[in-house]
Amino acid sequence: MSVRTCELYNEDNDRKAVIFVDKSLDKDVWCVDCYEGAHFVRLIECEGHTEQYAYDAAENWVNKWGSFE
């Protein structure tokens, strides 16, 4: 089971990140689904990291910062 917590969009609304916590494993794992337009591009699993790390990864995706260009 996963619980969605937040969605982020960039200024052009061409990228979206959905932040959720996956509760199907023995421990909670923060994850980010990354979309470009209406198409799913990638999943970022933040296992071993905090909720803030997932939010930062989502922000990086939607703003095309770092290796997400």
Secondary structure, DSSP 8 states (H G I E B T S, - for coil): -EEEEEEEE-TTS-EEEEEEEE-SSSS-EEEEEEEETTEEEEEEE-TTS-HHHHHHHHHHHHHT-GGG-
